[in-house]
Amino acid sequence: MSASAGPTTPPAFSPTGTFVPGEPWSSGVRRGPDGALTVAGVDVRELAAAQGTPAYVLDEADLRERARSYRRAFEAAFAEVGAGVDVYYAGKAFLSVAVARWVRAEGLRVDTATGGELAVALRAGVPGEHIGLHGNNKSDAEIARALDAGVGRIIVDSLVEVERVAAASRARGGVPAPVMIRVTTGVHAGGHEYISTAHEDQKFGLSLATAPDAQAEDSPAMTALLAVLAHPELELLGIHSHIGSQILDPSGFEVAARKVLELRAALAERTGFLVPEVDLGGGYGIAYLPGEVALDPDRIAKDVAASVAASSADLGTPLPRFSIEPGRAIVGPAGLTLYTVGTVKPVRVGGAAGDGEAESTTVRTYVSIDGGMSDNIRPALYGANYHAELANRLSDAAPVLARVVGKHCESGDIVVHDVLLPGDVRAGDLLAVAATGAYGRSMASNYNHVPRPPVVAVTDGGTRVLVRRETEDDLLALDLG
C-alpha cells in the first residue's frame, strides 16, 4: 500500500483482463494457470464445492499482517515524538471470536459498539481493560455489562449518558468508571455523507462549537468534560474524535487532532486537569477498485505524529497517550465474497437523442448471482463501488460491460455497478468480489428470508469455518407462529 494525496475518483467501470495480484485483493489471492483464483493456496472451486456459495472468504495471514502494520507504524512514529499509542481494532467492521483472538495476538485491543460486540470480544478472551465500548444510545444493560466486565473505556456520547454511567457506577459501589467524551470537531471527511461522522448535523458526539447567540456559554463538549470531573464515580480518561470512514485524504486527521488538543488545553487551563489520553478514531481508507490507492499506515502515522507533536508544542501542553481505531483497513482487503452465477441477461440501455444527434444505445449485461444486498448492502445503501472477477476459469472472450446483481426483489439489488467481465460469462461460473471483509457480514440481513453466508478462513492451504452458514431451520426457529 502507498499513500494517497487525496480521494481517488472511481473509473466509470472497473477493468478486467489479466489478473493483477495486490489491491484490492488480499495478498494471498492468485490466479492459477487454469484461470481459477486461489486464496492462501486454496482453490476457490474446491472451497465453493465444500462450503457452497455465497461465502465470505477471509485471508487470515493478510488480516494479521495488516493489524501488525498499523500497530508497528503508529508505535514507531509516536515513539519518535515521545508519545505512547494503543491500536484498537474497530469490531463493527467485522467481529467474530476468531478475529478478536487474531487481532489480540497481534497486539491490538478491541473497540466495540454494542453489547453484542462486547459479548463476542469477551467470549474471545479479550481482557476487559483492553476493550472500549462505543454507542450513541447505550442501554442501561450495556453500560452495566461494560462496568461488570471492567472495560478500559466507555466512550460517552451525550450529556445524559454522563449521568447514566455515573448512576451505574454508584450502583456498583462507586468504583470510578473510565470514560472518554466523544466530540464532533466539525471536520467533514469520508466517502459518503452517511459515513462522515464529525460534522455538526448528525447523531454522534458532542460539538466543540458554542451557540452563536451565547458567547460565554460552554460548548456541549466542554460541558460534558466538566460534568465528568464533577462526578467522583467517573474517571475522565480522555477525549475521543472520529471524523468518518473510508478517508483517503490524511489532512482531516491532523485538523481534527489539533481541535481536540486545543479543547484538552482549554480544559486544563480552566480546571488544572490535563486529560491523559486522546483517541483519534479510525476511518483509514482502502482500495476497492483496481488503480485505487489505499492509505499507507507508515505515512499516515508519521504525518499524524508530527502534527500532534507540533500542536502540543504550540499549546504548551505535554503530549497525551494516543489511540486509534482502524477496522476496515485491517479486515476489508483481507476478505472476498464468492458467488455462483445464475441468470445472464443482456439489456439495451438507450440514450435520448439531442438536437441533431442520433439516439445511442449501450448493451449492459446483467449478471445475477446467488447472493446480493442481503450479504453486501453497501452498494444499495450509499453507492459503494466494488470489483469482480471471473474466478473459476480462463476466458479469451471479448469483455462486456456488466452489472453484477443479486437475487432479491429490489431493482437496487446491485453488488457491482459496472465492471468488464468476459462475454462468455454463464450460469455456473464463480465470481469473486474483492475487498468485502469489512461491513459485508456485519451488515448482512435475512431480507427475503435468505440465510446469511458463512465466513470461511483460509491459511496455508487450509480452510476453517469461523461463522457457519445459516439455514432455513435457523430462520424458522425464530418464527413462533
C-alpha positions in Angstrom: 0.0 0.0 0.0 1.1 3.6 -0.6 0.0 7.0 0.5 -2.6 8.9 -1.4 -2.7 12.7 -1.6 -6.5 12.6 -1.7 -9.6 10.7 -2.6 -9.4 8.7 -5.8 -12.1 9.1 -8.4 -13.6 5.7 -9.3 -13.5 4.9 -13.1 -16.7 4.6 -15.0 -16.2 0.8 -14.7 -13.6 -1.5 -13.3 -11.1 -3.1 -15.7 -10.6 -6.8 -16.1 -8.4 -9.0 -18.2 -5.1 -10.3 -16.9 -5.4 -10.7 -13.2 -3.0 -8.5 -11.3 -2.2 -9.6 -7.7 -2.5 -6.9 -5.0 -5.0 -4.3 -4.1 -8.0 -4.6 -4.0 -7.3 -8.3 -3.3 -5.7 -9.7 -0.3 -2.0 -10.6 -0.5 -2.9 -14.3 -0.7 -5.0 -14.1 -3.9 -3.5 -15.5 -7.1 -4.8 -16.8 -10.5 -3.6 -20.2 -11.5 -2.6 -21.4 -15.0 -6.1 -22.8 -15.5 -7.7 -19.5 -14.6 -9.0 -20.4 -11.1 -8.4 -18.0 -8.3 -6.7 -19.3 -5.2 -6.7 -17.7 -1.7 -3.7 -18.6 0.5 -3.2 -21.7 -1.6 -6.9 -22.7 -1.6 -8.6 -23.2 -4.9 -11.9 -21.3 -4.9 -13.6 -24.1 -6.8 -12.8 -26.5 -4.1 -13.9 -24.0 -1.5 -17.2 -23.5 -3.3 -17.8 -27.2 -3.6 -17.1 -27.8 0.1 -18.8 -24.7 1.6 -21.3 -23.6 -1.1 -21.9 -20.1 -2.3 -22.2 -17.3 -1.5 -19.4 -17.4 1.0 -17.3 -14.8 2.7 -13.6 -15.8 2.4 -11.1 -14.3 4.9 -7.4 -14.5 4.4 -6.0 -14.9 7.9 -2.4 -14.1 7.2 -3.3 -10.9 5.3 -5.5 -9.7 8.1 -2.9 -10.4 10.7 -0.2 -8.6 8.6 -2.4 -5.5 8.3 -3.0 -5.5 12.0 0.7 -5.7 12.7 1.4 -3.0 10.1 -0.8 -0.5 11.8 0.4 -1.3 15.3 4.1 -1.1 14.3 3.7 2.0 12.2 1.9 4.0 14.9 4.1 2.8 17.7 7.3 3.7 15.9 6.0 7.1 14.7 4.6 8.2 18.1 7.7 6.9 19.9 9.7 9.3 17.8 7.8 12.3 19.2 7.7 10.9 22.7 4.2 9.6 22.9 2.6 6.2 23.5 -0.2 4.8 21.4 -2.7 2.0 21.5 -4.3 0.5 18.5 -7.9 -0.7 18.9 -9.5 -2.9 16.2 -12.9 -1.4 15.3 -15.0 -4.5 15.6 -18.0 -3.0 13.8 -16.2 -3.7 10.5 -16.4 -7.4 11.2 -16.1 -9.2 14.5 -16.0 -12.9 15.4 -14.4 -14.8 18.2 -11.5 -15.9 15.9 -10.9 -12.4 14.5 -10.9 -10.9 18.0 -8.3 -13.5 19.0 -6.2 -12.8 15.9 -6.0 -9.1 16.5 -5.3 -9.6 20.2 -2.4 -11.9 19.3 -1.0 -9.1 17.1 -1.0 -6.7 19.9 -4.3 -4.8 19.3 -7.1 -4.0 21.6 -10.8 -4.3 20.6 -13.3 -1.5 20.1 -17.0 -2.5 20.4 -20.1 -0.5 19.5 -22.9 -2.7 21.1 -23.5 -5.2 23.9 -23.4 -7.9 21.2 -19.9 -6.9 20.0 -18.8 -6.7 23.6 -20.1 -10.2 24.2 -18.0 -11.5 21.3 -14.9 -9.8 22.5 -15.3 -11.2 26.0 -16.0 -14.7 24.6 -12.8 -14.4 22.7 -10.9 -13.9 26.0 -10.0 -10.2 25.3 -9.3 -8.7 28.8 -11.9 -6.1 29.8 -9.3 -3.4 30.3 -8.4 -3.8 26.6 -11.9 -3.2 25.3 -13.7 0.0 24.6 -17.5 0.5 24.3 -19.0 3.0 21.9 -22.6 3.8 21.1 -24.8 6.9 20.8 -27.7 5.2 22.6 -26.3 2.6 25.0 -28.9 0.7 27.1 -28.6 0.5 30.8 -27.9 -3.2 30.4 -25.0 -2.4 28.0 -23.5 0.1 30.4 -23.9 -2.3 33.3 -22.3 -5.1 31.4 -19.3 -2.9 30.4 -18.7 -1.9 34.1 -19.1 -5.5 35.3 -16.6 -6.6 32.6 -14.1 -3.9 33.7 -13.9 -2.4 30.2 -11.0 0.0 29.8 -13.1 2.8 28.4 -16.7 3.8 27.9 -17.0 6.4 25.2 -19.7 8.8 26.3 -21.8 10.3 23.5 -24.2 12.7 25.2 -24.7 14.7 28.4 -27.4 12.5 29.7 -25.1 9.5 29.3 -22.7 11.1 31.8 -25.4 10.8 34.4 -26.4 7.3 33.4 -22.8 5.9 33.6 -22.3 7.7 37.0 -25.6 6.1 38.3 -24.5 2.7 37.1 -21.1 3.1 38.9 -22.8 4.2 42.1 -25.0 1.1 42.0 -21.8 -1.0 41.9 -20.1 0.7 44.9 -18.8 3.8 43.2 -15.7 2.3 41.7 -14.7 5.0 39.2 -15.8 4.2 35.6 -13.2 5.2 33.0 -14.9 7.4 30.3 -13.9 9.3 27.3 -16.0 12.1 25.8 -16.7 11.8 22.1 -16.6 15.2 20.4 -17.5 16.4 17.0 -14.8 18.6 15.5 -16.6 19.9 12.5 -14.2 18.1 10.2 -16.2 16.6 7.3 -14.4 13.5 6.0 -15.3 10.2 4.4 -16.6 8.7 1.2 -20.3 9.5 1.7 -22.5 11.6 4.0 -23.7 8.6 5.9 -20.1 7.6 6.9 -18.9 11.1 7.7 -19.3 11.4 11.4 -17.8 14.7 12.7 -19.9 17.3 11.0 -22.5 19.0 13.2 -25.8 17.8 11.8 -25.6 14.1 12.8 -26.2 11.9 15.8 -22.7 11.3 17.2 -20.7 13.1 19.8 -20.8 16.5 21.5 -20.0 19.6 19.5 -16.9 21.8 20.1 -19.0 24.8 18.8 -20.7 27.2 21.1 -24.1 28.7 20.4 -23.6 31.9 18.2 -26.0 33.9 20.4 -24.4 33.0 23.7 -20.7 33.8 23.5 -20.0 33.0 27.2 -21.8 29.6 27.1 -19.6 26.5 27.1 -19.7 24.2 24.2 -21.5 20.8 24.7 -18.1 19.1 24.6 -16.7 21.3 27.4 -19.9 21.0 29.4 -19.6 17.2 29.2 -16.0 17.3 30.3 -16.8 19.5 33.3 -19.7 17.2 34.2 -17.5 14.2 34.3 -15.0 15.9 36.5 -17.8 16.8 38.9 -18.7 13.1 39.4 -16.4 11.2 41.8 -17.9 8.0 40.3 -16.3 8.8 36.9 -12.6 8.8 35.8 -12.1 11.2 32.9 -9.7 9.2 30.8 -9.7 11.3 27.7 -11.3 12.9 24.6 -12.4 10.9 21.6 -12.8 12.0 18.0 -13.8 10.0 14.9 -14.3 12.0 11.7 -15.6 9.4 9.3 -14.9 6.3 7.3 -13.1 5.4 4.0 -10.9 8.5 4.3 -8.1 8.8 1.7 -7.0 12.4 2.5 -4.9 12.4 5.7 -5.3 16.1 6.3 -8.6 15.6 8.1 -7.0 13.6 10.9 -4.5 16.4 11.5 -7.1 19.2 11.6 -9.3 17.2 14.0 -6.4 16.2 16.3 -5.5 19.9 16.6 -9.0 20.8 17.6 -9.1 18.0 20.2 -5.7 19.1 21.7 -7.0 22.7 21.9 -10.0 21.5 23.9 -7.7 19.5 26.1 -5.6 22.6 26.8 -8.6 24.8 27.4 -9.9 22.3 30.0 -6.5 22.2 31.7 -6.3 26.0 31.8 -9.8 26.1 33.4 -9.6 23.3 35.8 -6.0 22.3 36.2 -6.8 18.8 34.9 -5.0 17.6 31.8 -6.7 14.6 30.3 -4.2 11.7 29.9 -5.5 10.2 26.6 -6.7 11.3 23.2 -8.3 8.9 20.7 -8.1 9.9 17.1 -10.6 7.3 15.9 -10.3 5.4 12.6 -11.6 5.6 9.1 -8.5 4.8 7.2 -9.4 4.2 3.5 -8.7 1.2 1.4 -8.7 0.4 -2.3 -11.9 -1.1 -3.6 -11.1 -0.9 -7.3 -8.0 -1.6 -9.4 -6.0 1.5 -9.6 -7.1 3.0 -6.3 -4.5 3.7 -3.7 -5.1 3.0 0.0 -3.7 5.0 2.8 -0.2 3.8 3.8 0.0 3.2 7.6 3.6 4.3 7.8 2.9 7.5 6.1 -0.2 8.4 7.9 1.3 7.5 11.3 4.3 9.8 10.7 2.2 12.6 9.4 -0.3 12.5 12.4 2.5 12.1 14.9 4.4 15.1 13.6 1.2 17.1 13.6 0.1 16.3 17.2 3.7 17.0 18.4 3.7 20.4 16.7 0.2 21.2 18.1 1.1 20.2 21.6 4.3 22.3 21.4 2.3 25.4 20.2 -0.2 24.9 23.0 2.5 24.4 25.7 1.0 21.1 26.9 2.7 17.7 27.1 1.6 15.0 24.7 -1.1 12.7 26.0 -1.2 9.0 25.2 -3.0 8.4 21.9 -5.1 5.7 20.5 -6.5 4.9 17.0 -9.3 2.6 15.8 -8.7 1.0 12.4 -11.3 -1.6 11.3 -11.9 -1.5 7.6 -8.2 -1.0 6.9 -7.4 -4.3 8.6 -10.3 -6.6 7.6 -11.6 -5.1 4.4 -8.9 -6.1 1.9 -8.5 -9.4 3.7 -11.9 -10.6 2.6 -13.6 -11.5 -0.7 -17.1 -12.9 -1.4 -17.5 -15.9 -3.6 -20.7 -16.2 -5.7 -22.2 -18.6 -8.3 -23.6 -17.0 -11.5 -27.2 -17.7 -12.4 -29.2 -15.7 -15.0 -27.2 -13.7 -17.5 -29.3 -11.1 -19.3 -28.1 -8.5 -21.9 -30.1 -5.3 -21.6 -30.1 -2.4 -24.1 -29.6 0.9 -22.4 -30.7 3.7 -24.6 -29.6 7.3 -24.6 -32.0 10.0 -25.6 -31.2 11.8 -28.8 -30.4 15.5 -28.6 -30.9 18.1 -31.3 -29.1 16.9 -34.4 -27.9 13.8 -32.6 -28.7 10.1 -33.3 -30.0 8.0 -30.4 -27.3 5.9 -28.8 -27.7 2.6 -27.2 -25.4 0.5 -25.0 -25.7 -3.1 -24.0 -25.2 -3.8 -20.4 -25.0 -7.5 -19.4 -26.8 -8.1 -16.1 -25.1 -11.0 -14.3 -27.2 -12.4 -11.5 -25.6 -14.1 -8.5 -26.9 -16.3 -5.7 -26.5 -13.5 -3.1 -26.9 -9.8 -3.2 -27.9 -6.9 -1.0 -28.5 -9.2 2.0 -24.8 -10.1 2.1 -23.5 -6.7 0.9 -25.8 -3.8 1.5 -23.2 -1.0 0.9 -23.8 -0.5 -2.9 -27.5 -0.2 -2.4 -27.1 1.9 0.8 -24.7 4.5 -0.4 -23.5 3.6 -3.9 -20.2 1.9 -2.8 -18.1 0.6 -5.6 -16.6 -3.0 -5.8 -14.6 -5.0 -8.3 -15.4 -8.6 -9.5 -13.5 -11.2 -11.4 -14.4 -14.5 -13.1 -12.9 -16.9 -10.6 -13.2 -20.4 -11.9 -11.7 -20.5 -15.4 -9.8 -18.6 -18.1 -11.7 -16.9 -20.9 -10.5 -15.4 -24.2 -13.9 -13.9 -24.9 -14.1 -10.2 -25.5 -15.1 -8.3 -22.4 -18.5 -6.8 -22.0 -19.8 -4.1 -19.7 -21.6 -5.9 -16.9 -23.6 -5.2 -13.8 -23.5 -7.8 -11.0 -26.9 -8.0 -9.3 -28.4 -10.1 -6.6 -31.5 -12.4 -6.3 -33.5 -10.1 -4.1 -36.8 -8.5 -5.1 -35.4 -5.0 -5.5 -34.2 -3.2 -8.6 -31.5 -1.6 -6.4 -30.1 -5.0 -5.5 -26.7 -4.3 -7.1 -23.4 -5.7 -5.9 -21.1 -4.3 -8.6 -22.5 -1.4 -10.6 -20.2 -1.6 -13.6 -17.3 -4.0 -14.4 -15.9 -5.6 -17.5 -16.4 -9.3 -17.5 -15.7 -11.9 -20.2 -18.5 -12.0 -22.8 -19.0 -15.7 -22.3 -19.8 -15.4 -18.5 -22.5 -18.0 -17.9 -24.6 -19.8 -15.3 -22.4 -22.0 -13.0 -19.4 -19.7 -13.2 -17.9 -18.4 -10.0 -17.5 -14.7 -9.4 -15.2 -13.2 -6.7 -15.9 -9.7 -5.4 -12.9 -8.1 -3.8 -12.4 -6.2 -0.5 -15.6 -7.3 1.2 -14.1 -8.2 4.5 -15.5 -5.1 6.2 -19.2 -4.5 6.6 -20.3 -7.4 4.4 -21.1 -10.0 7.1 -21.5 -7.4 9.8 -24.3 -5.6 7.9 -25.9 -8.7 6.4 -29.6 -9.4 6.7 -32.1 -12.0 6.1 -34.1 -9.9 3.5 -36.4 -12.1 1.5 -35.7 -14.8 4.1 -32.3 -15.5 2.6 -29.9 -17.2 5.1 -26.6 -15.4 5.7 -23.4 -16.9 4.2 -20.7 -18.5 6.2 -17.3 -16.8 7.0 -14.5 -19.2 6.0 -10.9 -18.5 7.0 -8.1 -19.6 4.7 -4.5 -20.0 5.7 -1.6 -22.1 4.4 -3.7 -24.1 2.0 -6.4 -25.0 4.6 -9.8 -23.7 5.5 -11.8 -23.3 8.7 -15.3 -22.1 9.1 -15.4 -19.2 11.5 -19.1 -18.4 11.3 -21.3 -21.2 9.9 -23.9 -20.7 7.1 -27.4 -20.0 8.3 -30.1 -22.4 7.3 -33.8 -22.2 6.7 -34.2 -24.1 10.1 -32.4 -21.1 11.7 -34.9 -18.7 10.2 -37.9 -20.8 11.1 -36.7 -21.4 14.7 -37.3 -17.7 15.4 -40.8 -17.7 14.0 -43.1 -18.7 16.9 -46.2 -18.7 14.7 
